[in-house]
Amino acid sequence: MNQLLIIFVVLLILPYLVVPIMIRKNQFFSVVPQIRRVIDGFLPVSVKNYFEKLQGELSPLGFKHRMDAVSSDYGPNLRVYLRVFVGVDKPALAIATSLLTDKEASPLSSFIEFSSRFSNGREVSTHNSDLTAAPIEPRQKTTSALPVVDDAQRLFAYHELLLRRLNLNNAEVFLPEEGRELEMLADDFKSDLKEQCSLGSLTYDDLNGCYRPTWAGACLMGWASMWPFSQIRRHLLRIKAKWRIKFLLR
């Protein structure tokens, strides 16, 4: 009986040891972002349909479609498609995202983020993704995850409410110049890597010229996506989102 219990405990614990080791060994991020523009005709149908649906919701709010891009920075078999919208007389830009594997026709996940960036380095982000976020959030960034909100117009209304709550609705906002959106995305990616490096979740690999997870970062990344933590995290995220909405509407 004791031997069976020991075997059960070992089998239960083993994945929580193996997964961080595999992430630590295989996960890396290139110093030069692997991102490029993509024209509308080369978007996968499922991605294009999602982007056009969002464009129909955002256009009445004064958001203008600037560019589409695809990134392969997040894995060899994962493509991340992005559509960038910039608010005309709005203190935000909107980035629609669809994650697609090479073997699937439908996205693994699709979501939209509204981001307001200020000249003092502060950033406020509101999105409706329930995916695992960065292992450690930078102090100057305020992120509000609202996966219970599917409608882009409602999500932007909550973003504006958050800006007012933070007394940032009249602050000077940084928006990319037209034609420099790809440069902005690449700079953001590089900045995020350096930020995570300074926070201890990533480290720079001098030998291979890339960023890799630290042991702490690998554990946070791996465990957050495993049972039962992933289910618990998503459930708590939705509860927290409902609480945030009530707070914003007070």
N, C-alpha and C positions, 0 to 999 in steps of 0.2 A: 504493500500500500504506500509506504514511504517513498519507494523507488518510483512508483507511478506518479506520485505527487511532485517529486523532483523533476521527472521528465516533463510533466505538464508545465511546471513553472519555467523550465529552461526553454521549452517551445514557445511559451507566451512571451518571454523576455527577448528571445533571440532576434526577432524582426526589429526590435527597437535598438539593437546594437548593430545589426547588419545594414539597415537602411542608411543611418548617418555615415557609416564607413563607405558605402557605395557612392553617396552624394559627395563626400569629401574627395573620393578618388576620381569620379567621372564628371562632376559638375564644374564648369569653368565659364568665365565671361571674358570675351575678347576685349582688349584695350581699345581697339578700333571698332565701334558699333557696326554690326552687320545689318544695316538698314538701307533701303533704297526706295525711290519713288515707284509707284505702280499706276498705270493708267487704267481707267474705268473698265475697258474692254477685257482686261486680264484679271479682273477680280473673280474669284469663285462665285457661282450663282447665289449660294446661301449667304455669303458675306455681303455681296452687292445688295441683295434684298433687305438685309438688316440695315445697312448703311442708308439706303434710300428711304426706308421707313423712318429712321431717325431724322433724316434731312427734312422730311415732310413735317415732323414735329418741331424742328428747330428753326426752320425758315421764318415762320410767323413771329418768332421771338427776336428776330434780327440777327441770327447767326448765319454766316456765309461760309460755304464749303471752300476750303483752300487747297487741300491736297490729300492724296491717298499714299500710303506707304506700307511696306511689309518688312518685318524684322525676323531674322533667324537666330537672334541672340539667346533665346531661352531654351534651346535644345535642338539636336540634329534633325528630329522628325516633327518639329513644331514650328508652324509659321504664325506670326502675330500680325494681323492686318489692322491698320490704323487709318481712320479718316479724321482729319483736323478741320474744325470749324472755329472761326474767330467771330466774336460778338461785335456787331456794329453798334457803337454807343452802349455796349454792355461790358461790365468789368470782369470778363471771363473769356476763356477759350474752352471749347468742348472737344474731347477726344473720344471717338467711338472705337471700340476694340473688339476684334473677333479672333479667337484662338482656334486654329485648324491643324489637325495632324495630317500627315501625308496619306494615311489610309482611310480617312473619314471624309464624307461629303458635307456633313453638318458640323458646325462649330462645337468645340468642347464647351465653350462659354463665350457669351457676348455681353458687353456692358458699355456704359458711357460714363465719362468723368468730366465734371466741370472744375476747372482750375483757375484760381485767381492768384497771380504772382505780383508781389509788390516790390517797389524799388529798394526797400530796406531788407530784402531777403526773405521776408515772410511769405508763406504760401498756404492757401486754404483750398482743400480739395473735397468735393462731394461726388460720390460715385455709387453705383448700384451693383457692384460685384460682391460675390461671397467667396471669392478665391482668397487663398492665403496671401496676406500682404507682406511687405518687407519685414524681415525678422525683428528689426528695431527701427522705430520711426524717429526721424530727426526732430529735435526740439522746436525748430522754427516752422515746422509743417503741422497744420491742423487738418486731420482727415476725418471725414464723416462718411461712414459706410452705411448705405441705406438699401440693402438688397430687397426690401419689401416694396420698393417703388419701381414699377416698370415704366411708367410714363415719363418721358424726358422733360416735358414741360413742368410737371409737378416736381421733379427732381431739381430743376433749375430754380424753381420758386423756393425750395428749401435751402438751396445754396445761397440765394440772395438774403434769406432770413438769417442764415448763419453769419454772413458778412455784417449784417446790421447788429447782430448780437455781439460780435467782436469789435464793433465800432470801426469797421474797415470799408464800409460801403462808399465812402467818399475819398478813400485813400488812392494814391496814384498807382495804377495797375500797369504792369509790363505785359505787352502783347508783341508777338513776333512780327517783323516787317514782312510784307507780302513777298513771297519768293524765298524766304529764309526759314520756312517751317521745318524742313528736313534737318537743317542745321540745328534748330532748337531741340528737336527730338533727340538727335545724336548727343548734343551737349547735356541734355537732361539725363540721358542714360549714363554718360561718363561721370557726371556729377553725383548721381545716385550710387554708383559703384564706389567712388571715393568716400562718400558719406558713410556707406555701410562698412567700408574698410576702417574708417576712423572710429566707428561705433563697436567694432570688434566682431562683426558677423562675417566679414570677408577679409582676405589677406592677399597681398600682391605676390605672385609667383615669379620671381626674377628669372628663373631658369627657362620657363616657358613663355614669359611675357604676357601673363593673363591674371585675372583675379579668380581665386578659389575660396570656397567656404572655409572658415575656421571650424574647429570641432564644435564650438558653441553654435555657430551658424548652421552647420550641418544637422545638428540635433534639433534645433528650432524648425528648420525647413522640413526635415523628415517627419518628426513627431506630429507636427501640425497637420500633415496630410494623411495620417494613419488613424485607423480605428483604435480606440473610440474618440480620440481627440478631435478628428476632423468633424465628426457628427456633433460633438459637444460644442465645438467652436462655432459651427454654422448656426446651431440652435441659439446659442448665446448672442451671436451677432444679430440675429433677427429680433430677439427680445430687446437688445440694446438699441437697434434701429427704431423700433416702435417708441421706446422711451425718448430718444432724441427728437423724433417728430413731435411728440407731445410737448417737449421742452421748447422747441422752436415756435410752436403755435400758441404758446401761452401769451 
